[in-house]
Amino acid sequence: MRILGISAFYHDSAAALVEDGRIVAAAQEERFTRKKHDPSFPMHAISYCLETAGARLSDIDHVAFYDKPFLKFERLLETYIALAPAGFRSFQMAIPLWLKEKLFQKSLLRNKLQQFDEEFDGARLLFTEHHLSHAASAFYPSPFDKAVVLTMDGVGEWATTSAALGEGNRLEIFQEIHFPHSLGLLYSAVTYYTGFKVNSGEYKVMGLAPYGQPKYAQLILDHLIDLKPDGSFRLDMSYFDYCTGLTMTNERFAKLFGQPVRAPDELLTPFHMDVAASIQAVLEEAVLRLTRSLANKTGARNLCLAGGVALNCVANGKVLRDGKFDHIWIQPAAGDAGGAVGAALAAFHQFKGEPRSVAPCDAMSGAFLGPEFSQGEIERRLGAAGARFAVLAEEKMVEATAKALSDQLAVGWFQGRMEFGPRSLGARSILGDPRSPAMQKNLNLKVKYRESFRPFAPVVLREDVSDWFELDSDSPYMLIVADVRDDKRRAMSAQEHALFGIDKLNVSRSEIPAVTHVDYSARIQTVSANINPLFHRLLRQFKALSGCPVLVNTSFNVRGEPIVCTPEDAFRCFMGNELDVLVVGNCVLRKSEQDSALRQDYSSAFELD
């Protein structure tokens, strides 16, 4: 039985294919169109999934969409009617789009799918509720037969926060908090207020938070959110504009904090850092109250997380260390893209009633569910793009890459199937030496072309993680933050502490400063030999050369672009920034050996946001 899952029309469109309950392929549309967070119907992602399964759309039993459009329209109308005449401008903009397209989404989906199969029958279309898709994406691939599932995001149809119980092949939502009261939208409101882009800049707020102090946390709790002991909450909507307006916050919100909304090009100040620290502290407290309440209410020992808020790895780390659950598992594509996986799995297990088998680690295959390229295809594609490269045997390629990294060169690493979700996990990665005090700033400014304060994640051999970090569990998806061990930290002088500002990142605050955030924390990825054997071998080789089993791992892209998908994408990115070495399959490229004219062409092609 084959079921195709689709998420589309909001942001991060994606497709996933489930075959007899097994996820065989999943990818975001942005990776193919090169439009970051592409919301359009995922034609390319669907084509990829079908091709991977060796199937046509006529071979698919059902197509499952990740939410219910009529319920969303109901929420939209009820909100505008309840708040009328406020929001008329927003109503004028939203309603024509709904009447033209979104209200008839079943017809739209059928028409799009008929481009793959002229005989496609709309009766094969299924619609799951948004939060059920999220919950299914977290529970069904998890390594648990029984678990409580917490979903937190901006908003689905009505739900913004939900709790479900999963056991075997059944999943039942038993508790919800409804729009407009939303942890995700509260965090997005502060994202907007601090000058970052909503639905993509929230992780910047999380990264900025350790530079500040939570001076405004009590202000937020006193005025913006009424947070109850059990984690339930209500927002004071007089400070927000997202229900019917064109912005997230209003003038009253700005007056509460005493400063206007920061423009994206304005300098970040200690005030913005303190605001970021404050909303992060409030979010962590809300999530902890929710998870503690669920543990007490259900007696469950396993927790699954999904929804955009589950990408807040700092909060996840706090939940893990809180100890109310023995194990937690987070869907690596926790945002809307993962809804495609959840919709397909919900259709298979809930609608069709098919049994579920629990995978020992999990059923996401390390999130390596995207396209891959044979060695011959890589060589042909790179050659056609004008690349100059050497082809090495795999063992020699690993040795050469580890040597380049130990020489503190920045390396693009392109191997195997592309990751599904927002994180690069060792298939489409930029790697560096974490021991270098200058590596973080150099990668941010010369390779990624992004803000200098942004932290990088360490990737570490699973068998060595507890020797370097305050963590002794799997973290394969880079979704847990823990501290660097005390014995790996470096004592700093008072003068160095005084310089510990946003532009003073070359302080050796630990043995691995490039992946140690200002509060000594790190967003950790562990690598096991059974999940990613090639990446594991690279880490082992780097450890043999350096004594360090850790590398910097960041996504293979520059600001404003999606993660690379094809060898051509990798070569274009390599030629357009200051990467030193590119490794694609067994092909090793050095920047100094490339055509300088090509480099100029590719450098001018990037348009940074």
BAFI-935022 format. One record per residue (C-alpha): x negated, y, z negated. Coordinates in steps of 0.2 Angstrom, whole numbers, padded with zeros to 4 digits, always signed. Example, Ala and Ser with C-alpha at 12.3 -4.5 7.8 and 13.67 -1.06 7.14 Angstrom:
BEGIN
-0062-0022-0039
-0068-0005-0036
***
This chain:
BEGIN
+0000+0000+0000
-0007+0017+0005
-0001+0033-0002
-0008+0050+0003
-0008+0064-0010
-0008+0083-0005
-0010+0099-0014
-0008+0115-0004
-0001+0133-0002
-0008+0140-0018
-0027+0138-0020
-0039+0124-0018
-0029+0114-0006
-0034+0095-0005
-0030+0078+0001
-0032+0061-0007
-0029+0043-0001
-0025+0029-0013
-0025+0011-0007
-0017-0002-0018
-0020+0010-0033
-0038+0013-0029
-0044+0031-0024
-0053+0028-0008
-0056+0046-0002
-0053+0064-0008
-0058+0081-0003
-0054+0100-0003
-0050+0109+0013
-0062+0123+0009
-0077+0111+0012
-0072+0109+0030
-0065+0126+0034
-0079+0135+0025
-0066+0147+0017
-0068+0146-0002
-0052+0141-0012
-0043+0138+0005
-0025+0137+0001
-0019+0131+0018
-0012+0115+0023
-0026+0102+0022
-0027+0096+0040
-0046+0093+0039
-0045+0084+0022
-0031+0073+0028
-0040+0069+0044
-0055+0064+0033
-0045+0053+0021
-0037+0044+0036
-0053+0041+0045
-0062+0035+0029
-0048+0022+0026
-0048+0017+0045
-0029+0022+0045
-0017+0032+0055
-0003+0042+0046
+0009+0029+0053
+0000+0017+0042
+0004+0027+0026
+0018+0021+0015
+0022+0038+0007
+0015+0056+0007
+0016+0063-0011
+0016+0082-0013
+0009+0089-0030
+0024+0100-0035
+0042+0104-0033
+0045+0120-0023
+0063+0122-0027
+0059+0122-0046
+0045+0136-0043
+0058+0146-0033
+0070+0144-0047
+0057+0151-0059
+0053+0165-0048
+0072+0171-0046
+0076+0169-0064
+0061+0179-0069
+0065+0193-0057
+0083+0193-0062
+0079+0193-0081
+0067+0208-0079
+0076+0218-0066
+0075+0232-0060
+0056+0230-0065
+0046+0221-0052
+0056+0226-0037
+0040+0229-0027
+0033+0212-0031
+0050+0205-0027
+0050+0213-0010
+0033+0205-0006
+0037+0188-0013
+0055+0184-0007
+0052+0186+0012
+0037+0173+0011
+0048+0161+0002
+0063+0163+0013
+0052+0161+0029
+0041+0147+0023
+0040+0141+0005
+0058+0138+0002
+0058+0125+0017
+0042+0117+0012
+0049+0099+0015
+0052+0104+0033
+0035+0113+0034
+0026+0098+0027
+0036+0086+0039
+0031+0097+0054
+0013+0098+0049
+0012+0079+0046
+0020+0076+0063
+0004+0083+0071
-0004+0067+0065
+0011+0056+0069
+0025+0062+0080
+0037+0049+0072
+0034+0054+0054
+0050+0053+0044
+0053+0065+0030
+0060+0051+0020
+0042+0046+0017
+0039+0062+0008
+0039+0062-0011
+0037+0077-0023
+0030+0076-0041
+0031+0089-0054
+0015+0100-0055
+0011+0095-0073
+0015+0076-0070
+0003+0077-0055
-0011+0084-0067
-0007+0072-0081
-0007+0057-0068
-0024+0063-0061
-0031+0062-0079
-0023+0046-0086
-0023+0034-0072
-0041+0035-0067
-0046+0036-0085
-0055+0021-0094
-0040+0020-0106
-0025+0008-0107
-0017+0020-0119
-0020+0039-0121
-0012+0056-0125
-0014+0068-0110
-0015+0087-0113
-0012+0098-0097
-0016+0116-0098
-0016+0128-0083
-0008+0145-0077
+0009+0138-0072
+0017+0124-0062
+0035+0125-0059
+0040+0131-0077
+0027+0122-0088
+0011+0130-0093
+0006+0117-0106
+0012+0099-0107
+0008+0084-0117
+0011+0066-0111
+0009+0048-0117
+0001+0036-0105
+0001+0017-0107
-0002+0004-0094
+0006+0011-0078
+0019+0022-0087
+0016+0041-0091
+0029+0051-0099
+0029+0070-0103
+0036+0073-0120
+0032+0091-0124
+0030+0107-0114
+0027+0126-0116
+0035+0136-0102
+0031+0152-0092
+0027+0166-0095
+0018+0159-0111
+0002+0152-0104
-0016+0150-0110
-0022+0149-0092
-0014+0166-0088
-0020+0174-0104
-0038+0169-0100
-0035+0175-0082
-0028+0191-0088
-0045+0194-0097
-0054+0188-0082
-0045+0202-0072
-0048+0215-0086
-0067+0212-0086
-0068+0214-0067
-0069+0196-0061
-0057+0187-0048
-0042+0178-0055
-0042+0159-0051
-0061+0159-0048
-0069+0170-0060
-0064+0162-0076
-0080+0152-0077
-0089+0168-0076
-0080+0174-0092
-0085+0158-0100
-0103+0160-0095
-0103+0178-0101
-0095+0175-0118
-0111+0169-0127
-0119+0186-0124
-0106+0195-0135
-0098+0193-0152
-0079+0189-0154
-0076+0206-0161
-0058+0207-0153
-0052+0189-0157
-0041+0195-0171
-0035+0209-0160
-0029+0196-0147
-0021+0185-0161
-0012+0200-0169
-0006+0208-0153
-0007+0197-0137
-0003+0179-0143
+0007+0172-0158
-0003+0156-0161
+0006+0143-0172
-0004+0130-0183
+0002+0116-0172
-0005+0125-0156
+0011+0131-0149
+0011+0149-0144
+0020+0164-0137
+0013+0179-0128
+0019+0197-0130
+0023+0201-0112
+0023+0220-0115
+0004+0219-0112
+0005+0209-0096
+0011+0213-0078
+0010+0196-0070
+0028+0191-0071
+0034+0205-0059
+0020+0216-0056
+0005+0216-0044
-0009+0215-0057
-0012+0203-0072
-0012+0217-0086
-0004+0234-0088
-0009+0251-0096
-0004+0245-0113
-0017+0231-0112
-0031+0243-0108
-0026+0255-0122
-0026+0240-0134
-0045+0237-0130
-0049+0256-0128
-0056+0255-0110
-0049+0254-0092
-0050+0238-0081
-0068+0236-0075
-0071+0237-0057
-0080+0222-0049
-0095+0233-0045
-0096+0242-0061
-0110+0237-0074
-0106+0224-0087
-0108+0231-0104
-0109+0224-0122
-0090+0229-0123
-0086+0217-0109
-0097+0203-0117
-0088+0205-0133
-0071+0204-0124
-0077+0188-0116
-0083+0181-0132
-0066+0185-0140
-0055+0177-0127
-0066+0162-0127
-0065+0160-0146
-0046+0162-0146
-0044+0149-0132
-0055+0137-0142
-0045+0139-0157
-0028+0136-0147
-0035+0121-0139
-0041+0114-0155
-0024+0117-0164
-0016+0108-0149
-0027+0093-0149
-0027+0091-0168
-0008+0092-0168
-0006+0079-0154
-0018+0067-0164
-0008+0069-0179
+0009+0067-0170
+0005+0052-0159
-0009+0043-0168
-0018+0041-0152
-0037+0039-0152
-0040+0043-0134
-0037+0060-0126
-0036+0064-0107
-0037+0082-0101
-0032+0091-0085
-0026+0108-0078
-0038+0123-0075
-0041+0126-0093
-0048+0108-0094
-0063+0115-0084
-0068+0126-0099
-0082+0114-0104
-0086+0125-0120
-0069+0121-0127
-0070+0103-0122
-0086+0101-0132
-0078+0108-0147
-0064+0095-0145
-0076+0081-0144
-0086+0087-0159
-0070+0090-0169
-0068+0071-0170
-0049+0069-0170
-0050+0058-0155
-0063+0043-0153
-0065+0046-0134
-0060+0060-0122
-0059+0059-0103
-0057+0074-0092
-0052+0074-0073
-0067+0081-0064
-0056+0090-0052
-0045+0096-0066
-0038+0111-0056
-0025+0111-0042
-0036+0101-0030
-0035+0086-0042
-0016+0087-0040
-0018+0078-0024
-0025+0063-0033
-0012+0064-0047
+0002+0065-0035
-0003+0049-0025
-0006+0040-0041
+0010+0045-0049
+0019+0039-0033
+0010+0022-0034
+0013+0019-0052
+0028+0029-0057
+0039+0029-0041
+0034+0012-0034
+0031+0004-0052
+0015-0004-0046
+0003-0011-0060
-0013-0002-0065
-0030-0010-0068
-0042+0000-0080
-0059+0003-0074
-0073+0001-0087
-0081+0018-0084
-0067+0027-0074
-0059+0025-0057
-0066+0041-0050
-0082+0033-0043
-0092+0047-0050
-0081+0059-0040
-0091+0054-0025
-0076+0053-0014
-0080+0065+0001
-0089+0063+0018
-0106+0055+0020
-0117+0054+0035
-0129+0040+0041
-0147+0043+0042
-0146+0042+0061
-0132+0055+0061
-0142+0066+0049
-0157+0066+0060
-0147+0070+0076
-0137+0084+0068
-0152+0092+0060
-0162+0091+0076
-0148+0099+0086
-0148+0113+0073
-0166+0117+0076
-0173+0110+0060
-0191+0103+0058
-0192+0089+0047
-0202+0073+0042
-0193+0057+0039
-0199+0047+0024
-0195+0030+0017
-0183+0032+0003
-0197+0028-0011
-0208+0041-0003
-0194+0054-0001
-0190+0052-0020
-0208+0054-0024
-0210+0070-0013
-0195+0078-0020
-0200+0075-0038
-0217+0082-0034
-0209+0098-0026
-0199+0100-0042
-0213+0097-0054
-0222+0111-0044
-0207+0122-0048
-0200+0123-0031
-0182+0125-0028
-0174+0110-0019
-0158+0107-0009
-0153+0089-0012
-0140+0082+0000
-0136+0063-0002
-0122+0051+0000
-0104+0055-0002
-0099+0073-0006
-0092+0077-0023
-0073+0080-0026
-0070+0094-0038
-0079+0111-0042
-0095+0104-0048
-0110+0097-0038
-0115+0081-0047
-0131+0075-0037
-0124+0073-0019
-0123+0092-0014
-0135+0100-0027
-0148+0113-0029
-0161+0107-0041
-0175+0115-0051
-0188+0112-0065
-0179+0117-0081
-0196+0120-0090
-0199+0136-0080
-0194+0152-0089
-0191+0161-0073
-0181+0147-0064
-0164+0153-0070
-0166+0171-0064
-0175+0166-0048
-0161+0154-0043
-0147+0166-0047
-0155+0181-0038
-0165+0173-0024
-0156+0157-0020
-0138+0158-0026
-0136+0177-0024
-0126+0179-0039
-0125+0188-0056
-0141+0185-0066
-0132+0181-0082
-0125+0165-0075
-0131+0149-0084
-0137+0133-0075
-0132+0116-0081
-0145+0102-0085
-0143+0085-0078
-0151+0072-0088
-0154+0053-0088
-0140+0045-0099
-0152+0035-0109
-0162+0051-0114
-0147+0063-0117
-0148+0062-0136
-0166+0065-0137
-0164+0082-0129
-0146+0088-0134
-0133+0086-0148
-0123+0073-0138
-0123+0054-0137
-0109+0050-0125
-0106+0050-0107
-0104+0067-0098
-0105+0062-0079
-0094+0077-0073
-0103+0092-0081
-0088+0096-0092
-0095+0095-0110
-0105+0108-0118
-0117+0104-0132
-0132+0112-0140
-0150+0109-0136
-0158+0099-0150
-0167+0109-0164
-0183+0100-0161
-0183+0106-0142
-0180+0124-0146
-0194+0137-0147
-0194+0150-0161
-0193+0167-0155
-0201+0183-0162
-0191+0198-0167
-0197+0207-0152
-0191+0193-0141
-0174+0193-0149
-0172+0212-0147
-0175+0209-0128
-0162+0195-0127
-0151+0205-0116
-0142+0200-0100
-0157+0204-0089
-0170+0197-0101
-0168+0179-0096
-0187+0174-0094
-0188+0171-0113
-0194+0153-0117
-0180+0149-0129
-0183+0130-0128
-0193+0118-0119
-0180+0118-0105
-0176+0137-0105
-0169+0137-0087
-0154+0127-0094
-0153+0134-0111
-0140+0147-0113
-0142+0162-0125
-0133+0153-0139
-0144+0137-0136
-0130+0128-0128
-0130+0118-0111
-0116+0111-0100
-0123+0094-0098
-0122+0081-0084
-0128+0063-0088
-0133+0051-0074
-0132+0033-0075
-0141+0020-0064
-0125+0011-0060
-0115+0027-0054
-0128+0036-0044
-0144+0025-0043
-0154+0037-0031
-0151+0052-0042
-0156+0042-0057
-0172+0037-0048
-0176+0055-0044
-0174+0060-0063
-0185+0045-0068
-0199+0050-0056
-0198+0068-0062
-0199+0062-0080
-0215+0051-0075
-0223+0067-0068
-0218+0079-0081
-0212+0070-0097
-0195+0078-0095
-0180+0068-0090
-0170+0084-0086
-0167+0095-0070
-0158+0110-0066
-0142+0106-0056
-0131+0119-0048
-0120+0118-0033
-0127+0119-0016
-0120+0135-0010
-0122+0154-0011
-0110+0166-0019
-0094+0167-0009
-0096+0151+0001
-0090+0133-0003
-0102+0119-0007
-0110+0112+0008
-0102+0097+0017
-0112+0093+0032
-0130+0092+0036
-0128+0108+0047
-0120+0117+0032
-0135+0112+0021
-0148+0118+0034
-0138+0134+0037
-0138+0138+0018
-0157+0132+0016
-0162+0145+0030
-0151+0159+0023
-0159+0159+0005
-0175+0157-0004
-0174+0138-0006
-0192+0130-0004
-0187+0112+0001
-0172+0104+0008
-0170+0085+0007
-0155+0077+0018
-0155+0059+0017
-0173+0053+0020
-0177+0070+0030
-0188+0082+0021
-0188+0100+0027
-0200+0113+0020
-0196+0132+0023
-0214+0136+0028
-0212+0124+0043
-0196+0131+0050
-0193+0143+0065
-0194+0160+0058
-0182+0167+0071
-0169+0154+0065
-0172+0160+0047
-0168+0178+0052
-0152+0172+0061
-0146+0162+0047
-0150+0175+0034
-0140+0188+0042
-0125+0176+0044
-0121+0177+0025
-0107+0189+0019
-0108+0190+0000
-0093+0194-0010
***
